[in-house]
């Protein structure tokens, strides 16, 4: 497994999914165990990847490169650098946690876990692919299991949410498809000297761009095509309306994956594809991107403030927190971009905790109305402790990981976009407001006697929350293990953009 | 001034093996039906199945070499025609197999079951000739052979009002449009005095005709082809016929004659009208028609509640996608069309076959009756889902690869607006195809839902179509080569 570590990480869940399909009906425990095992293998490999990854090296590591479709110059090309390793770790980690968190799924168990594993494979593939065609295939393949996971196991408005998610994402990705075709047609393959290659590394090299790829307005159109495709995934205002619906209707574990990993694919795409392929356009788009980031921060925060449904509140807080990522990315400074990628990782872990916490209470009370609770701190002391921890992490309390990345984003963005950064900083205060207000209404105040007999958080749920909590705490005190991973790769990305600008 | 008619020699018929097999199967099946009488038409079924299989095998094993104009130049046996032989005989094999377990064809109250199989054989032979014709007479003869056969097949369920209505509509539309086309052809003959495509082209190059009369000819001939492939605005028959005809027949119509129409249209336009591109910008006309066709088909499909009608509009939309490759006037565009036709044949047949297999149990094609099919017939529903995903054009299915080639060629030639219209249409397509998936997987199984029993033969044929739909999405080199070689051997280039 050590040779093709990325392929194993991507396709082992697929093997698990196939095995699950052939388990006879009724063996729910076996299905869950197989699923957990199939998700554990990528996690173990991810630890291995974390240890073996050479932090000092610029460029891609663990590369696998094979010919696939020769006539179309499509290759099976996988590899990771400092940008993708944190995302791969996050995916493997959260997928395993989510399988455990889904232990209570009773409806069509086989289908659920098989689709979940396929989803993991798709996400992993997106973060590892270095061939644009391969990237696109993974990007789209992931939609199908997600559509079913929301549509079959979701809440009351699941059908609406599922198709809305699907339509929005596809509308974005078809624009990306056209941009990909244009890049394919007019990029020279240095090996043959002819145009037509899907190899991202060739597309990164501006010297390989020919024909219309050298025209400014075409580059702008390509940038916009790619940007809208990725923006819908992030989601960036005004493309965000699918997100509250999908998050609210999806089952807990799927919400975790949606917020924890899927949203990161949008910003990952911008950093992996748009920035290095069109660095001049990236530079020119700095200010609009910063403004969009500020809008996301403030708009998301204000919307969260207005929510009475806990899950919707967490969903809008994701919109707000992804705004920090955008702000950091738009700065093109070392602190800003490193902070943005670190924020992607931290938001993945923190928001996962929040969704899991909401899931815990929903499983017991069967509703998520903030005003329907009160004084839960007396009834569920342990749960209150864990949830408060997650919520404080979301505010960005010093000592927890969210603080480090947000501080880096602001430090990086301030020298470049002073006014926008100052306005964005207001988002932190609103963020504290909606989180604390929710904390107050749910856990403090007069207790709701209806829930006097409610059971506190159980050990399985603790098992899903504690590991994430430890990561959040550890990275809050000592963030270097993750920062060291990405530093070299991200700095060379910044250099590429600054040269082009 | 008339063409030189050389007397065809016997050796010419060596080029016609698959066609001879199909026409022979037709005659034998008819005779067998009369001689051996039984409850089930075993003999015609076996004869046409064996005939189509033999034609498929022969077309694969010995593709035409070079380009031979045979029968005094009436037909052209080249790689292009060879490719379509494979497509048609494959479609015929699948349809024949599938019909055997279909209640609509073999159920109670059906008459002339034997003739049904004979007619499929006849039509397949006719379609093969369509892909080979390169003379106005042969063009019209082959088109009418296919058309007349399809009128009969559409009205196969004689005691069903819908089926007879479908047949009548088909006849009326067919008669009008082929009349218009014939008129256009007579004008063309009048202008050039030539019957062969090549002859007409040479005459047009030597003595240019004025723009207006050429435009009239072009539009009239386009009407005939447009009807055959169901291009807007000549598509009105399509939803009614597909809905009314027995489902296996609709499946056959939606891929067979459509592909044959494309084959003939490509040969005619690329030989005759390519010479007048300077005079009339017909690629732009086709581009507009293509955009209108796909948009119309997709938008109207959104509103459908009958799955067969929905698939009919979807097939109109797919004609729009195919036309994108047609107007580029490049070998790459044609390769993309041919590959897409291959993919389309597999996935669209599959989708219709599922409708037919389900119809055996629930006697309905209404979307509301599909509720919970994913739990009532999981394997079949999963296969249907694969076909639907492929029809949308999402990876990892063949439909995505087909679209990718089409869009790549469209972009390569700089038709950016058309590419944008095309991809946005895919998004609309997603919505209505997923309506079927939604009904099957997201809705609860109704209390009084009839049990679904799917015939083993249906499972086999659907799997036979679902597997290539998936595999071609991951590895397709060999099949693309097939399409590329067909175009390499295409005489118009």
HADDOCK unambig.tbl for C-alpha pairs under 7 A between the chains (distance, minus, plus):
assign (segid A and resid 69 and name CA) (segid B and resid 477 and name CA) 6.28 0.50 0.50
assign (segid A and resid 137 and name CA) (segid B and resid 395 and name CA) 5.57 0.50 0.50
assign (segid A and resid 137 and name CA) (segid B and resid 396 and name CA) 6.57 0.50 0.50
assign (segid A and resid 140 and name CA) (segid B and resid 394 and name CA) 6.79 0.50 0.50
assign (segid A and resid 140 and name CA) (segid B and resid 395 and name CA) 6.40 0.50 0.50
assign (segid A and resid 141 and name CA) (segid B and resid 395 and name CA) 6.06 0.50 0.50
assign (segid A and resid 141 and name CA) (segid B and resid 396 and name CA) 6.64 0.50 0.50
assign (segid A and resid 151 and name CA) (segid B and resid 442 and name CA) 6.00 0.50 0.50
assign (segid A and resid 152 and name CA) (segid B and resid 441 and name CA) 6.94 0.50 0.50
assign (segid A and resid 152 and name CA) (segid B and resid 442 and name CA) 5.26 0.50 0.50
assign (segid A and resid 167 and name CA) (segid B and resid 427 and name CA) 6.46 0.50 0.50
assign (segid A and resid 170 and name CA) (segid B and resid 427 and name CA) 6.33 0.50 0.50
assign (segid A and resid 171 and name CA) (segid B and resid 424 and name CA) 6.87 0.50 0.50
assign (segid A and resid 171 and name CA) (segid B and resid 427 and name CA) 5.84 0.50 0.50
assign (segid A and resid 174 and name CA) (segid B and resid 423 and name CA) 5.75 0.50 0.50
assign (segid A and resid 181 and name CA) (segid B and resid 408 and name CA) 5.88 0.50 0.50
assign (segid A and resid 182 and name CA) (segid B and resid 411 and name CA) 6.90 0.50 0.50
assign (segid A and resid 185 and name CA) (segid B and resid 412 and name CA) 6.78 0.50 0.50
